[in-house]
Amino acid sequence: MSDKEVQYSLSDPKDGLTKANTDEYMTACIAKMYFQIKAQIKEVTVMALV
């Protein structure tokens, strides 16, 4: 998982909805890979010039 901070917002949330409810839902969505995550792998080769 990335160490980047992510923000989300809800327009017109239902009454009684808590941060814990939304965090639990978002965690489940991420676990089920509902969102596409851009990833980049960088490979570096080091060669001794001796």
All heavy atoms as TSV, in Angstrom:
chain	resi	resn	atom	element	x	y	z
A	1	MET	N	N	0.836	-1.179	0.000
A	1	MET	CA	C	0.000	0.000	0.000
A	1	MET	C	C	0.883	1.246	0.000
A	1	MET	O	O	1.944	1.263	0.582
A	1	MET	CB	C	-0.918	-0.031	1.219
A	1	MET	CG	C	-1.912	1.096	1.239
A	1	MET	SD	S	-3.138	0.780	2.497
A	1	MET	CE	C	-4.537	1.357	1.659
A	2	SER	N	N	0.404	2.255	-0.606
A	2	SER	CA	C	1.154	3.488	-0.734
A	2	SER	C	C	1.181	4.265	0.577
A	2	SER	O	O	0.296	4.157	1.397
A	2	SER	CB	C	0.512	4.336	-1.822
A	2	SER	OG	O	1.133	5.588	-1.878
A	3	ASP	N	N	2.225	5.080	0.740
A	3	ASP	CA	C	2.293	5.919	1.931
A	3	ASP	C	C	1.765	7.313	1.641
A	3	ASP	O	O	1.893	8.213	2.454
A	3	ASP	CB	C	3.720	5.977	2.471
A	3	ASP	CG	C	4.704	6.556	1.463
A	3	ASP	OD1	O	4.314	6.789	0.306
A	3	ASP	OD2	O	5.861	6.769	1.837
A	4	LYS	N	N	1.148	7.504	0.477
A	4	LYS	CA	C	0.592	8.798	0.120
A	4	LYS	C	C	-0.736	9.013	0.841
A	4	LYS	O	O	-1.482	8.080	1.092
A	4	LYS	CB	C	0.356	8.899	-1.382
A	4	LYS	CG	C	1.628	8.965	-2.174
A	4	LYS	CD	C	1.331	9.188	-3.632
A	4	LYS	CE	C	2.614	9.310	-4.424
A	4	LYS	NZ	N	2.352	9.584	-5.819
A	5	GLU	N	N	-1.002	10.273	1.135
A	5	GLU	CA	C	-2.257	10.620	1.779
A	5	GLU	C	C	-3.348	10.743	0.732
A	5	GLU	O	O	-3.140	11.300	-0.339
A	5	GLU	CB	C	-2.108	11.940	2.519
A	5	GLU	CG	C	-3.338	12.329	3.290
A	5	GLU	CD	C	-3.124	13.589	4.105
A	5	GLU	OE1	O	-2.130	13.653	4.847
A	5	GLU	OE2	O	-3.951	14.495	3.969
A	6	VAL	N	N	-4.510	10.213	1.036
A	6	VAL	CA	C	-5.649	10.264	0.135
A	6	VAL	C	C	-6.809	10.909	0.870
A	6	VAL	O	O	-7.018	10.645	2.041
A	6	VAL	CB	C	-6.046	8.845	-0.330
A	6	VAL	CG1	C	-7.288	8.873	-1.181
A	6	VAL	CG2	C	-4.900	8.184	-1.062
A	7	GLN	N	N	-7.543	11.746	0.162
A	7	GLN	CA	C	-8.715	12.385	0.748
A	7	GLN	C	C	-9.944	12.036	-0.069
A	7	GLN	O	O	-9.863	11.886	-1.284
A	7	GLN	CB	C	-8.545	13.901	0.772
A	7	GLN	CG	C	-7.427	14.364	1.670
A	7	GLN	CD	C	-7.312	15.888	1.664
A	7	GLN	OE1	O	-7.981	16.588	0.929
A	7	GLN	NE2	N	-6.435	16.388	2.503
A	8	TYR	N	N	-11.067	11.901	0.599
A	8	TYR	CA	C	-12.326	11.686	-0.091
A	8	TYR	C	C	-13.397	12.489	0.630
A	8	TYR	O	O	-13.245	12.850	1.787
A	8	TYR	CB	C	-12.694	10.202	-0.171
A	8	TYR	CG	C	-12.758	9.490	1.160
A	8	TYR	CD1	C	-13.939	9.450	1.886
A	8	TYR	CD2	C	-11.655	8.855	1.687
A	8	TYR	CE1	C	-14.005	8.796	3.115
A	8	TYR	CE2	C	-11.707	8.196	2.899
A	8	TYR	CZ	C	-12.891	8.161	3.602
A	8	TYR	OH	O	-12.952	7.520	4.803
A	9	SER	N	N	-14.457	12.803	-0.099
A	9	SER	CA	C	-15.548	13.561	0.508
A	9	SER	C	C	-16.874	13.006	0.014
A	9	SER	O	O	-16.956	12.379	-1.039
A	9	SER	CB	C	-15.435	15.045	0.167
A	9	SER	OG	O	-15.554	15.222	-1.221
A	10	LEU	N	N	-17.905	13.221	0.804
A	10	LEU	CA	C	-19.246	12.756	0.459
A	10	LEU	C	C	-20.182	13.956	0.412
A	10	LEU	O	O	-20.216	14.754	1.342
A	10	LEU	CB	C	-19.763	11.774	1.519
A	10	LEU	CG	C	-18.917	10.533	1.769
A	10	LEU	CD1	C	-19.430	9.786	2.992
A	10	LEU	CD2	C	-18.957	9.632	0.561
A	11	SER	N	N	-20.922	14.067	-0.675
A	11	SER	CA	C	-21.924	15.126	-0.731
A	11	SER	C	C	-23.257	14.531	-0.276
A	11	SER	O	O	-23.611	13.420	-0.643
A	11	SER	CB	C	-22.034	15.693	-2.139
A	11	SER	OG	O	-22.364	14.682	-3.056
A	12	ASP	N	N	-23.943	15.254	0.566
A	12	ASP	CA	C	-25.247	14.847	1.089
A	12	ASP	C	C	-25.211	13.478	1.777
A	12	ASP	O	O	-25.950	12.564	1.401
A	12	ASP	CB	C	-26.281	14.863	-0.042
A	12	ASP	CG	C	-27.704	14.843	0.467
A	12	ASP	OD1	O	-27.938	15.265	1.626
A	12	ASP	OD2	O	-28.584	14.396	-0.289
A	13	PRO	N	N	-24.352	13.307	2.791
A	13	PRO	CA	C	-24.281	12.012	3.487
A	13	PRO	C	C	-25.544	11.752	4.307
A	13	PRO	O	O	-26.231	12.684	4.713
A	13	PRO	CB	C	-23.070	12.172	4.404
A	13	PRO	CG	C	-22.975	13.639	4.637
A	13	PRO	CD	C	-23.458	14.289	3.386
A	14	LYS	N	N	-25.842	10.485	4.541
A	14	LYS	CA	C	-27.038	10.147	5.305
A	14	LYS	C	C	-26.841	10.507	6.780
A	14	LYS	O	O	-25.700	10.587	7.271
A	14	LYS	CB	C	-27.377	8.668	5.152
A	14	LYS	CG	C	-26.403	7.714	5.816
A	14	LYS	CD	C	-26.849	6.276	5.643
A	14	LYS	CE	C	-25.913	5.345	6.405
A	14	LYS	NZ	N	-26.342	3.962	6.299
A	15	ASP	N	N	-27.911	10.722	7.481
A	15	ASP	CA	C	-27.866	11.055	8.902
A	15	ASP	C	C	-27.234	9.916	9.695
A	15	ASP	O	O	-27.473	8.735	9.407
A	15	ASP	CB	C	-29.283	11.310	9.444
A	15	ASP	CG	C	-29.901	12.592	8.913
A	15	ASP	OD1	O	-29.130	13.483	8.496
A	15	ASP	OD2	O	-31.143	12.688	8.915
A	16	GLY	N	N	-26.410	10.267	10.666
A	16	GLY	CA	C	-25.803	9.271	11.544
A	16	GLY	C	C	-24.528	8.651	11.004
A	16	GLY	O	O	-23.916	7.817	11.667
A	17	LEU	N	N	-24.115	9.026	9.810
A	17	LEU	CA	C	-22.890	8.484	9.223
A	17	LEU	C	C	-21.688	9.033	9.989
A	17	LEU	O	O	-21.590	10.223	10.238
A	17	LEU	CB	C	-22.795	8.873	7.746
A	17	LEU	CG	C	-21.668	8.245	6.950
A	17	LEU	CD1	C	-21.852	6.732	6.861
A	17	LEU	CD2	C	-21.633	8.843	5.552
A	18	THR	N	N	-20.779	8.143	10.373
A	18	THR	CA	C	-19.606	8.553	11.144
A	18	THR	C	C	-18.336	8.361	10.326
A	18	THR	O	O	-18.330	7.678	9.304
A	18	THR	CB	C	-19.481	7.724	12.434
A	18	THR	OG1	O	-19.223	6.359	12.070
A	18	THR	CG2	C	-20.731	7.797	13.291
A	19	LYS	N	N	-17.258	8.961	10.812
A	19	LYS	CA	C	-15.957	8.785	10.166
A	19	LYS	C	C	-15.563	7.313	10.184
A	19	LYS	O	O	-15.023	6.786	9.203
A	19	LYS	CB	C	-14.898	9.635	10.852
A	19	LYS	CG	C	-13.533	9.526	10.191
A	19	LYS	CD	C	-12.514	10.401	10.870
A	19	LYS	CE	C	-11.153	10.373	10.220
A	19	LYS	NZ	N	-10.652	9.125	9.735
A	20	ALA	N	N	-15.853	6.638	11.274
A	20	ALA	CA	C	-15.527	5.208	11.377
A	20	ALA	C	C	-16.263	4.404	10.300
A	20	ALA	O	O	-15.685	3.492	9.702
A	20	ALA	CB	C	-15.879	4.681	12.764
A	21	ASN	N	N	-17.538	4.747	10.039
A	21	ASN	CA	C	-18.294	4.066	8.986
A	21	ASN	C	C	-17.641	4.254	7.626
A	21	ASN	O	O	-17.476	3.284	6.871
A	21	ASN	CB	C	-19.722	4.606	8.890
A	21	ASN	CG	C	-20.582	4.366	10.101
A	21	ASN	OD1	O	-21.285	5.281	10.527
A	21	ASN	ND2	N	-20.556	3.190	10.674
A	22	THR	N	N	-17.278	5.489	7.314
A	22	THR	CA	C	-16.696	5.760	5.999
A	22	THR	C	C	-15.308	5.154	5.870
A	22	THR	O	O	-14.950	4.626	4.820
A	22	THR	CB	C	-16.655	7.265	5.699
A	22	THR	OG1	O	-15.924	7.930	6.716
A	22	THR	CG2	C	-18.052	7.852	5.627
A	23	ASP	N	N	-14.523	5.199	6.936
A	23	ASP	CA	C	-13.186	4.595	6.895
A	23	ASP	C	C	-13.277	3.089	6.665
A	23	ASP	O	O	-12.514	2.516	5.884
A	23	ASP	CB	C	-12.418	4.878	8.187
A	23	ASP	CG	C	-11.957	6.325	8.292
A	23	ASP	OD1	O	-11.985	7.045	7.278
A	23	ASP	OD2	O	-11.581	6.728	9.411
A	24	GLU	N	N	-14.225	2.435	7.330
A	24	GLU	CA	C	-14.413	0.993	7.173
A	24	GLU	C	C	-14.817	0.657	5.732
A	24	GLU	O	O	-14.287	-0.267	5.117
A	24	GLU	CB	C	-15.492	0.500	8.140
A	24	GLU	CG	C	-15.753	-0.984	8.080
A	24	GLU	CD	C	-16.835	-1.423	9.053
A	24	GLU	OE1	O	-17.154	-0.674	10.002
A	24	GLU	OE2	O	-17.368	-2.526	8.851
A	25	TYR	N	N	-15.718	1.448	5.185
A	25	TYR	CA	C	-16.166	1.229	3.808
A	25	TYR	C	C	-15.024	1.438	2.812
A	25	TYR	O	O	-14.817	0.630	1.903
A	25	TYR	CB	C	-17.333	2.164	3.485
A	25	TYR	CG	C	-17.817	2.025	2.066
A	25	TYR	CD1	C	-18.584	0.927	1.689
A	25	TYR	CD2	C	-17.491	2.970	1.112
A	25	TYR	CE1	C	-19.023	0.781	0.383
A	25	TYR	CE2	C	-17.918	2.833	-0.193
A	25	TYR	CZ	C	-18.680	1.739	-0.560
A	25	TYR	OH	O	-19.101	1.597	-1.853
A	26	MET	N	N	-14.267	2.506	2.982
A	26	MET	CA	C	-13.164	2.784	2.065
A	26	MET	C	C	-12.075	1.708	2.155
A	26	MET	O	O	-11.509	1.306	1.147
A	26	MET	CB	C	-12.572	4.169	2.328
A	26	MET	CG	C	-13.507	5.306	1.951
A	26	MET	SD	S	-14.118	5.226	0.241
A	26	MET	CE	C	-12.613	5.496	-0.661
A	27	THR	N	N	-11.806	1.218	3.353
A	27	THR	CA	C	-10.833	0.135	3.523
A	27	THR	C	C	-11.289	-1.113	2.769
A	27	THR	O	O	-10.493	-1.778	2.099
A	27	THR	CB	C	-10.626	-0.172	5.014
A	27	THR	OG1	O	-10.135	1.009	5.654
A	27	THR	CG2	C	-9.641	-1.307	5.228
A	28	ALA	N	N	-12.583	-1.418	2.857
A	28	ALA	CA	C	-13.124	-2.578	2.143
A	28	ALA	C	C	-13.029	-2.374	0.624
A	28	ALA	O	O	-12.670	-3.303	-0.109
A	28	ALA	CB	C	-14.574	-2.823	2.554
A	29	CYS	N	N	-13.321	-1.164	0.144
A	29	CYS	CA	C	-13.231	-0.875	-1.293
A	29	CYS	C	C	-11.801	-1.039	-1.792
A	29	CYS	O	O	-11.569	-1.611	-2.857
A	29	CYS	CB	C	-13.716	0.543	-1.583
A	29	CYS	SG	S	-15.500	0.747	-1.446
A	30	ILE	N	N	-10.854	-0.550	-1.019
A	30	ILE	CA	C	-9.443	-0.660	-1.402
A	30	ILE	C	C	-9.008	-2.120	-1.413
A	30	ILE	O	O	-8.330	-2.579	-2.328
A	30	ILE	CB	C	-8.559	0.196	-0.473
A	30	ILE	CG1	C	-8.856	1.676	-0.736
A	30	ILE	CG2	C	-7.077	-0.124	-0.667
A	30	ILE	CD1	C	-8.295	2.608	0.311
A	31	ALA	N	N	-9.439	-2.883	-0.413
A	31	ALA	CA	C	-9.084	-4.310	-0.329
A	31	ALA	C	C	-9.633	-5.084	-1.527
A	31	ALA	O	O	-9.004	-6.026	-2.010
A	31	ALA	CB	C	-9.603	-4.904	0.977
A	32	LYS	N	N	-10.796	-4.688	-2.009
A	32	LYS	CA	C	-11.407	-5.366	-3.161
A	32	LYS	C	C	-10.925	-4.786	-4.485
A	32	LYS	O	O	-11.394	-5.179	-5.540
A	32	LYS	CB	C	-12.923	-5.285	-3.062
A	32	LYS	CG	C	-13.452	-6.094	-1.904
A	32	LYS	CD	C	-14.954	-6.064	-1.829
A	32	LYS	CE	C	-15.387	-6.910	-0.646
A	32	LYS	NZ	N	-16.829	-7.064	-0.580
A	33	MET	N	N	-9.995	-3.828	-4.399
A	33	MET	CA	C	-9.362	-3.229	-5.572
A	33	MET	C	C	-10.382	-2.578	-6.507
A	33	MET	O	O	-10.320	-2.733	-7.718
A	33	MET	CB	C	-8.494	-4.253	-6.293
A	33	MET	CG	C	-7.406	-4.825	-5.402
A	33	MET	SD	S	-6.413	-6.085	-6.193
A	33	MET	CE	C	-5.191	-5.033	-6.943
A	34	TYR	N	N	-11.338	-1.846	-5.947
A	34	TYR	CA	C	-12.324	-1.122	-6.746
A	34	TYR	C	C	-11.701	0.082	-7.457
A	34	TYR	O	O	-12.250	0.574	-8.412
A	34	TYR	CB	C	-13.472	-0.625	-5.868
A	34	TYR	CG	C	-14.419	-1.706	-5.394
A	34	TYR	CD1	C	-15.138	-1.544	-4.226
A	34	TYR	CD2	C	-14.617	-2.875	-6.111
A	34	TYR	CE1	C	-16.019	-2.520	-3.780
A	34	TYR	CE2	C	-15.486	-3.853	-5.677
A	34	TYR	CZ	C	-16.189	-3.665	-4.510
A	34	TYR	OH	O	-17.058	-4.622	-4.073
A	35	PHE	N	N	-10.569	0.541	-6.957
A	35	PHE	CA	C	-9.922	1.714	-7.524
A	35	PHE	C	C	-8.651	1.297	-8.243
A	35	PHE	O	O	-7.944	0.409	-7.795
A	35	PHE	CB	C	-9.567	2.726	-6.430
A	35	PHE	CG	C	-10.736	3.136	-5.595
A	35	PHE	CD1	C	-10.881	2.656	-4.311
A	35	PHE	CD2	C	-11.700	3.985	-6.109
A	35	PHE	CE1	C	-11.970	3.029	-3.535
A	35	PHE	CE2	C	-12.788	4.370	-5.345
A	35	PHE	CZ	C	-12.921	3.883	-4.051
A	36	GLN	N	N	-8.370	1.957	-9.347
A	36	GLN	CA	C	-7.118	1.724	-10.043
A	36	GLN	C	C	-6.037	2.564	-9.381
A	36	GLN	O	O	-6.233	3.751	-9.144
A	36	GLN	CB	C	-7.238	2.149	-11.498
A	36	GLN	CG	C	-7.194	1.023	-12.440
A	36	GLN	CD	C	-7.193	1.517	-13.878
A	36	GLN	OE1	O	-7.096	2.694	-14.163
A	36	GLN	NE2	N	-7.320	0.588	-14.782
A	37	ILE	N	N	-4.936	1.952	-9.077
A	37	ILE	CA	C	-3.835	2.656	-8.436
A	37	ILE	C	C	-2.666	2.686	-9.411
A	37	ILE	O	O	-2.254	1.652	-9.927
A	37	ILE	CB	C	-3.431	1.955	-7.119
A	37	ILE	CG1	C	-4.608	1.948	-6.157
A	37	ILE	CG2	C	-2.226	2.631	-6.502
A	37	ILE	CD1	C	-4.378	1.111	-4.916
A	38	LYS	N	N	-2.164	3.869	-9.671
A	38	LYS	CA	C	-1.005	3.992	-10.547
A	38	LYS	C	C	0.241	3.637	-9.745
A	38	LYS	O	O	0.424	4.129	-8.639
A	38	LYS	CB	C	-0.894	5.411	-11.087
A	38	LYS	CG	C	-2.018	5.783	-12.016
A	38	LYS	CD	C	-1.833	7.177	-12.551
A	38	LYS	CE	C	-2.973	7.535	-13.481
A	38	LYS	NZ	N	-2.850	8.867	-14.027
A	39	ALA	N	N	1.043	2.774	-10.308
A	39	ALA	CA	C	2.270	2.366	-9.636
A	39	ALA	C	C	3.432	2.508	-10.602
A	39	ALA	O	O	3.289	2.366	-11.811
A	39	ALA	CB	C	2.157	0.927	-9.164
A	40	GLN	N	N	4.562	2.757	-10.046
A	40	GLN	CA	C	5.762	2.892	-10.862
A	40	GLN	C	C	6.903	2.177	-10.144
A	40	GLN	O	O	7.094	2.347	-8.946
A	40	GLN	CB	C	6.098	4.368	-11.050
A	40	GLN	CG	C	7.248	4.604	-11.986
A	40	GLN	CD	C	7.484	6.093	-12.193
A	40	GLN	OE1	O	7.491	6.854	-11.243
A	40	GLN	NE2	N	7.684	6.488	-13.435
A	41	ILE	N	N	7.615	1.369	-10.885
A	41	ILE	CA	C	8.763	0.661	-10.331
A	41	ILE	C	C	10.008	1.205	-11.011
A	41	ILE	O	O	10.066	1.299	-12.241
A	41	ILE	CB	C	8.657	-0.856	-10.561
A	41	ILE	CG1	C	7.419	-1.410	-9.855
A	41	ILE	CG2	C	9.922	-1.565	-10.089
A	41	ILE	CD1	C	7.138	-2.859	-10.169
A	42	LYS	N	N	10.981	1.536	-10.219
A	42	LYS	CA	C	12.235	2.070	-10.762
A	42	LYS	C	C	13.340	1.102	-10.389
A	42	LYS	O	O	13.520	0.753	-9.224
A	42	LYS	CB	C	12.520	3.452	-10.166
A	42	LYS	CG	C	13.762	4.100	-10.693
A	42	LYS	CD	C	13.937	5.492	-10.109
A	42	LYS	CE	C	15.151	6.180	-10.658
A	42	LYS	NZ	N	15.310	7.528	-10.085
A	43	GLU	N	N	14.098	0.676	-11.385
A	43	GLU	CA	C	15.193	-0.257	-11.149
A	43	GLU	C	C	16.507	0.462	-11.430
A	43	GLU	O	O	16.661	1.140	-12.445
A	43	GLU	CB	C	15.069	-1.465	-12.084
A	43	GLU	CG	C	16.103	-2.521	-11.823
A	43	GLU	CD	C	15.877	-3.749	-12.682
A	43	GLU	OE1	O	14.722	-4.095	-12.953
A	43	GLU	OE2	O	16.874	-4.343	-13.110
A	44	VAL	N	N	17.441	0.333	-10.511
A	44	VAL	CA	C	18.737	0.990	-10.643
A	44	VAL	C	C	19.825	-0.082	-10.575
A	44	VAL	O	O	19.810	-0.945	-9.704
A	44	VAL	CB	C	18.956	2.019	-9.497
A	44	VAL	CG1	C	20.332	2.638	-9.599
A	44	VAL	CG2	C	17.865	3.071	-9.513
A	45	THR	N	N	20.756	-0.014	-11.524
A	45	THR	CA	C	21.889	-0.930	-11.538
A	45	THR	C	C	23.147	-0.131	-11.212
A	45	THR	O	O	23.410	0.890	-11.830
A	45	THR	CB	C	22.043	-1.597	-12.910
A	45	THR	OG1	O	20.827	-2.262	-13.237
A	45	THR	CG2	C	23.187	-2.579	-12.918
A	46	VAL	N	N	23.914	-0.628	-10.239
A	46	VAL	CA	C	25.156	0.042	-9.843
A	46	VAL	C	C	26.315	-0.850	-10.259
A	46	VAL	O	O	26.324	-2.040	-9.964
A	46	VAL	CB	C	25.199	0.281	-8.320
A	46	VAL	CG1	C	26.513	0.928	-7.915
A	46	VAL	CG2	C	24.005	1.133	-7.894
A	47	MET	N	N	27.297	-0.254	-10.968
A	47	MET	CA	C	28.443	-1.018	-11.434
A	47	MET	C	C	29.717	-0.345	-10.905
A	47	MET	O	O	29.892	0.858	-11.081
A	47	MET	CB	C	28.477	-1.037	-12.963
A	47	MET	CG	C	29.597	-1.878	-13.523
A	47	MET	SD	S	29.719	-1.829	-15.348
A	47	MET	CE	C	28.043	-1.952	-15.893
A	48	ALA	N	N	30.538	-1.141	-10.253
A	48	ALA	CA	C	31.813	-0.609	-9.744
A	48	ALA	C	C	32.772	-0.417	-10.916
A	48	ALA	O	O	32.945	-1.283	-11.769
A	48	ALA	CB	C	32.418	-1.588	-8.737
A	49	LEU	N	N	33.384	0.750	-10.980
A	49	LEU	CA	C	34.329	1.056	-12.064
A	49	LEU	C	C	35.756	0.904	-11.554
A	49	LEU	O	O	36.531	1.840	-11.506
A	49	LEU	CB	C	34.094	2.479	-12.574
A	49	LEU	CG	C	32.693	2.764	-13.123
A	49	LEU	CD1	C	32.534	4.233	-13.460
A	49	LEU	CD2	C	32.429	1.899	-14.357
A	50	VAL	N	N	36.138	-0.298	-11.203
A	50	VAL	CA	C	37.470	-0.558	-10.656
A	50	VAL	C	C	38.260	-1.391	-11.636
A	50	VAL	O	O	37.822	-2.227	-12.308
A	50	VAL	CB	C	37.390	-1.314	-9.305
A	50	VAL	CG1	C	38.757	-1.528	-8.728
A	50	VAL	CG2	C	36.510	-0.548	-8.360
